[in-house]
Amino acid sequence: MLEIPLSDADWARVEGLFPELPPSTRGRPRRSDRDILNAILWLQQHKEKWHRLPATFPPQQTCYLRYMAWNKAGILKRVNELLNVDQFDV
């Protein structure tokens, strides 16, 4: 079973899949891709619903929006392959 939060070694294996975006000058600072990925992987491992995401992770709305974008782009499929994780819809 994959350890959450991701170890530095696991994160290094998948870090290159996430696009580097310039910092925004408006609104709140962007949440880290690593924190969002940890939340998504936690949901996958525990087979929980979004509203059960622990408060130690970024807000569920933020995680869900990033999940949708990454899923559509095929990033999550590649992450699951690289980390040898069973993929399912959260």
Contact map, one row per residue, 1 for C-alpha under 8 A:
111000000000000000000000000000000000000000000000000000000000000000000000000000000000100000
111101000000000000000000000000000000000000000000000000000000000000000000000000000010100000
111111100000000000000000000000000000000000000000000000000000000000000000000000000000000000
011111100000000000000000000000000000010011000000000000000000000000000000000000000000000000
001111100000000000000000000000000000010000000000000000000000000000000000000000000000000000
011111111110000000000000000000000100010000000000000000000000000000000000000000000000000000
001111111110000000000000000000000000000000000000000000000000000000000000000000000000000000
000001111111000000000000000000000000000000000000000000000000000000000000000000000000000000
000001111111100000000000000000000000000000000000000000000000000000000000000000000000000000
000001111111110000000000000000000000000000000000000000000000000000000000000000000010000000
000001111111111000000000000000000100000000000000000000000000000000000000000000000000000000
000000011111111100000000000000000000000000000000000000000000000000000000000000000000000000
000000001111111100000000000000000000000000000000000000000000000000000000000000000110000000
000000000111111111000000000000000000000000000000000000000000000000000000000000100110000000
000000000011111111000000000000000100000000000000000000000000000000000000000000000000000000
000000000001111111100000000000000000000000000000000000000000000000000000000000000000000000
000000000000011111100000000000000000000000000000000000000000000000000000001000100000000000
000000000000011111110000000000001000000000000000000000000000000000000000001000000000000000
000000000000000111111000000000000000000000000000000000000000000000000000000000000000000000
000000000000000001111100000000000000000000000000000000000000000000000000000000000000000000
000000000000000000111110000000000000000000000000000000000000000000000000000000000000000000
000000000000000000011111000000000000000000000000000000000000000000000000000000000000000000
000000000000000000001111100011000000000000000000000000000000000000000000000000000000000000
000000000000000000000111111011000000000000000000000000000000000000000000000000000000000000
000000000000000000000011111000000000000000000000000000000000000000000000000000000000000000
000000000000000000000001111100000000000000000000000000000000000000000000000000000000000000
000000000000000000000001111110000000000000000000000000000000000000000000000000000000000000
000000000000000000000000011111000000000000000000000000000000000000000000000000000000000000
000000000000000000000011001111100000000000000000000000000000000000000000000000000000000000
000000000000000000000011000111110000000000000000000000000000000000000000000000000000000000
000000000000000000000000000011111011000000000000000000000100000000000000000000000000000000
000000000000000000000000000001111111000000000000000000000000000000000000000000000000000000
000000000000000001000000000000111111100000000000000000000000000000000000000000000000000000
000001000010001000000000000000011111110000000000000000000000000000000000000000000000000000
000000000000000000000000000000111111111000000000000000001100000000000000000000000000000000
000000000000000000000000000000111111111100000000000000001100011001000000000000000000000000
000000000000000000000000000000001111111110000000000000000000000000000000000000000000000000
000111000000000000000000000000000111111111000000000000001000000000000000000000000000000000
000000000000000000000000000000000011111111100000000010001100001000000000000000000000000000
000000000000000000000000000000000001111111110000000000000000001000100000000000000000000001
000100000000000000000000000000000000111111111000000000000000000000000000000000000000000000
000100000000000000000000000000000000011111111100000000000000000000000000000000000000000000
000000000000000000000000000000000000001111111111110010000000000000000000000000000000000001
000000000000000000000000000000000000000111111111000000000000000000000000000000000000001111
000000000000000000000000000000000000000011111110000000000000000000000000000000000000000000
000000000000000000000000000000000000000001111111000000000000000000000000000000000000000000
000000000000000000000000000000000000000000111111100000000000000000000000000000000000000001
000000000000000000000000000000000000000000110111110110000000000000000000000000000000000001
000000000000000000000000000000000000000000100011111110000000000000000000000000000000000001
000000000000000000000000000000000000000000100001111110000001000100000000000000000000000001
000000000000000000000000000000000000000000000000111110000001000000000000000000000000000000
000000000000000000000000000000000000000000000001111111000000000000000000000000000000000000
000000000000000000000000000000000000001000100001111111101001000000000000000000000000000000
000000000000000000000000000000000000000000000000000111111000000000000000000000000000000000
000000000000000000000000000000000000000000000000000011111110000000000000000000000000000000
000000000000000000000000000000000000000000000000000001111100000000000000000000000000000000
000000000000000000000000000000000011011000000000000011111111000000000000000000000000000000
000000000000000000000000000000100011001000000000000000111111011000000000000000000000000000
000000000000000000000000000000000000000000000000000000101111111000000000000000000000000000
000000000000000000000000000000000000000000000000011010001111111100000000000000000000000000
000000000000000000000000000000000000000000000000000000000011111110000000000000000000000000
000000000000000000000000000000000001000000000000000000000111111111000000000000000000000000
000000000000000000000000000000000001001100000000000000000111111111100000000000000000000000
000000000000000000000000000000000000000000000000010000000001111111110000000000000000000000
000000000000000000000000000000000000000000000000000000000000111111111000000000000000000000
000000000000000000000000000000000001000000000000000000000000011111111100000000000000000000
000000000000000000000000000000000000000100000000000000000000001111111110000100000000000000
000000000000000000000000000000000000000000000000000000000000000111111111000000000000000000
000000000000000000000000000000000000000000000000000000000000000011111111100000000000000000
000000000000000000000000000000000000000000000000000000000000000001111111111100000000000000
000000000000000000000000000000000000000000000000000000000000000000111111111110000000000000
000000000000000000000000000000000000000000000000000000000000000000011111111000000000000000
000000000000000000000000000000000000000000000000000000000000000000001111111000000000000000
000000000000000000000000000000000000000000000000000000000000000000000111111111000000000000
000000000000000011000000000000000000000000000000000000000000000000000111111111100000000000
000000000000000000000000000000000000000000000000000000000000000000100110011111110000000000
000000000000000000000000000000000000000000000000000000000000000000000010011111111000001000
000000000000000000000000000000000000000000000000000000000000000000000000011111111100000000
000000000000010010000000000000000000000000000000000000000000000000000000001111111110000000
000000000000000000000000000000000000000000000000000000000000000000000000000111111111111000
000000000000000000000000000000000000000000000000000000000000000000000000000011111111100000
000000000000110000000000000000000000000000000000000000000000000000000000000001111111100000
010000000100110000000000000000000000000000000000000000000000000000000000000000111111100000
000000000000000000000000000000000000000000000000000000000000000000000000000000011111110000
110000000000000000000000000000000000000000000000000000000000000000000000000000011111111000
000000000000000000000000000000000000000000000000000000000000000000000000000000010001111100
000000000000000000000000000000000000000000010000000000000000000000000000000010010000111110
000000000000000000000000000000000000000000010000000000000000000000000000000000000000011111
000000000000000000000000000000000000000000010000000000000000000000000000000000000000001111
000000000000000000000000000000000000000100110011110000000000000000000000000000000000000111
